[in-house]
């Protein structure tokens, strides 16, 4: 049995059909990594070349470069091929630097923590 050739049913159901293509990988911690799939194994450990993390906060985004990146199988939630003919992001999105997106993430995290604190303090008002 040959594992070479696009007509092979086993190839179409595995990551082999994604080799040398640009992918998006959703990780268990919620991060989104993009890059070109260069290698994988039977456990879905994958190697991305030219990888970057796409960080979006509101209407701003940044691609944080990671280079050659190895992702262990237990961290992979979803892998999908990116459509290179379609625009990656909405036109209203603005690209910013790594330092700016890091600051925006920190502000968003603090706002989320404050919201959670306020909910806990106001819980006694729930009359369910």
N, C-alpha and C positions, 0 to 999 in steps of 0.2 A: 504494500500500500504506500503510495507516494503522498507526502505532505506538501508538495509543491504544486501550485496552480490555483487560480481563483475559483475554479469549478468544484474544488474539493469541498464537500459538505462540512468537514471538520474545520477547515480553514475559516469558513464564513461564520462559524459559531465561536471563534476564539479571537484572541487579541492579535493573531497573526495578520488578519485582514487590516489592522490599524497600523502596522509597522510603517515607519517613515511618513506618517500623517500627523497633522496637528490635532492634539486632543485637549480636552478639558477634563480634569480629574477633580472630583469633589471628595474632600477628605472628611473623616469622622468628626474632626473638630470644626468643620464648617468652612475651612479655607478652600479656595478654588485655585488650582494650579493649571497652567497651560504650558504646552511644549510639544516637541516632536517625539513620538514613541520610538525609541531605539532598541529596546530589549524588554523581555518579560520572561517569567518562568511559570511553571504549572501552578504555583500558589498565588499568582497575580502580583508578585513583586514586580514593579515596573521601573524602567529607566527613561527619564525624559531629558532630551537635549534642548538647550536654549530655554529652559524652564523659567517661568516667572509666576509670581503670585498676583492674582487680580484682586485688589482691595477696592471696595466700593463703599463710600459713606455718603448717603444722600445723593446729590447730583455730581459728586466729584469721585474720581477714581485714579488709581495708580497701578502700574505693573511693576512690582518689585522683582528685579532680576535675581535668579537663583543659580543659573548656569546648568551644569549637568546635575540632575537630581534623582536620587533613588527613593522610591516610595515603597514601604513595606506593606504587604497584603492586608494586614489588619486595620490599616488606616484608610483603605480605599472604600468609598461608598458607591461611587458611580464613575464610569468612564464613558466619554462620548466624543465622537469626531466633530470637529468644528467645521462649519460651512464657511469656506474661505471666500465665497462669492457674496455672502451676506454681510452687512455691517455688523461688527461685533457688539457695539453699544449704541444706545439711543443717541440721536444728534444733540440733545440738550446736555449731555454729560461733558464734564470738563476734566481734562487731564492735569494732574498736579504732581509735585515732586514727592519723593519718598518721605522726606522730613515733614512736609505738610500733611500727608495722609496719615502719618503716625500720630501727629497732633490731633487731627480730626477724629481718629479712632479713640484716642484717650478721652477727648471731650464727650464723644458718644457713649463710651463706657461709663463715665462719671454720671452722665444724665440718666442712663439706664439704672445705675445703682441708686441714685437719688429717687427715681420713680418707684423702685422696689421698696425703699425705706419708707416713703410716704404711704404706700399701700399697706405696709405692715402697721404703721401707726394709725391708719384710718380703719383698720379691720373691725374694730369694735363697733363701728357705725352700721355694719352689715346686720340687718335684722332678719336674715333668712330663717 
